[in-house]
Amino acid sequence: MLKTIIAGFVAGFIAVLVFHQGTAFLLYHFGNDIPSVVSFFGRTTAPFNMAATKPLSIPVVMSQAFWGGIWGIVLASILRRFRLPDLMFSAMFGALVLTFVAVTLVPYLKGLPGWNGAIPWRGLLYNGAWGWGTALMLRPLLGRG
């Protein structure tokens, strides 16, 4: 179990920096120049946000990576317990579960307005990329590759 926790955290943490922020990098540097991409995803801000978060004043990207590690533990536990098509399940898990939590629970906990009903396409894409990347890194660590 400890191996699953460590592998999940490390894979989820790194997946934020490589896959989640890599997708943000591509949308920022290439997608912002394509009108149809901008009309679908909106204008994308720069990846690797180093602005300080509250209350600990750590960079946003490091906070995201930490929470990616926590979600990576959840994902690794699910993949270890159930025999699922890991890459597809993880991409859907990231896209749907993480985005749902980001638009409902997180604003509620921060005292911000909740979800306005618009489909958060960019969040679905970023979090799906995170899930896929996490599963890809977990394959050899959990004996699935």
N, C-alpha and C positions, 0 to 999 in steps of 0.2 A: 504494500500500500504506500509506503514512504517513497518508493521508486516512482509510482504513479503521480504522487503529489509533486515531487521535485521535477519530473519530466514535464508534467502539465504546466507548472508555473514557468519553467524556463522556455518551453515551446511557445506558450501564450505571450510571454513578455517579448521574446524575439520576434514573433509574428506581428506584433504591433509595429515594431520598428522597421521591419522589412516589407511585409505584405500590406498592412493597413496604411502605413505612411508611404509606402511605395506606390500604392494606388493613388493616394492623394498627390504625390509628386507628378505622376503621369497626367492626372486631370488638370493640375495646376499649370504644368509646363506645355502640355499639348492640347488638352481639352478646352482650355479657355480661349484658344484660337479657332475653335470649330463652333460656329453658331448653333448647329443642331445639338451638340453636346451641352453647350451652355443653356440652351432652352430646356433641356431635359434635367440636367443635374444642378443648374444654377452656376453662378461664378464660384470657382473654388479658391479658397484661401491657401496660402503657402503651407506646405507640410512642415513637420518638426517644430511646432509652436513652442518656443522657449519662454513664453510669458509665465509669470509666477501664478500659481493657484493658491486659493485660500483653503485652509488656514495655515498650511505648512510652507508656503512660498516655494514649492518645487515646480520645475517646468511642466507645462501641460502635457507634453509628450511623455515625460517620465511617469506622470500620474496615469495617463492612458496605458502605458506599458505595464505598470503595476496591476491595474485592473484587468488588463489582458492576461496577465499571469494568473490572477484569481479565477477568471473565467476559463483559463486553460486547464486548471485543476478540475473544474466541473466537467469540461469536455473530455479530458483524459479518463476521468472516472467512468463516464458514460461509455466511452469507446472500449474501455477495459472490461466492463461488465456485460455489454451486449455486442453481439457480432453484427455490426452494421457496415454498410458501404461507407467507409470512413471519410473519404474526401467529399462525397456528395452530402452526407449527413452533416458534416462539420461546416461546410459552406452554408447550408440551409440553417443550421443551428446559429451560426454567427449572424447571418443576415436577419433572421426572424427574431430570435430570442434577444440578442444583444441590442438590436435596434428597438424592439418593443420596450425593453427596460430603459433604454436611453430616452425615449420620448414620453414615458409614463412615470416610472418610479423616480428617476433621477431628478426631473424638474420638481416633483412633489417633495422630495427630501430637501431640495434647495430652496423651497418656497417660491418657485417660479411658476409662470403659467404652464398648464399642461399641454398635451398634444392638441393641435388645431384641426386634425383630421386629414391634413395633406400627407401624401405618401412620401416618406423621406428616402428618395431614391439613392442619394449619395450615401446615406448611412447604411442602407441595404448593401450597396456595393462594397464600401470599406469594410464592414463587419463580415460580409461573406468572404472577402479576400482574407481577412484575419482567420476565419474558421478553416478555410481551405489550407492556408499556410501552416496553421497550428497542427492540423491532422497530418500534413506532409512531414513535418518535423517529428511528430509522435510515432510515425510508422516504425522506424528502426528502434526507437526507445521502448515501445510497447510490444515489440516482436511481431509487427504486422507487415513489415516491408519485405 
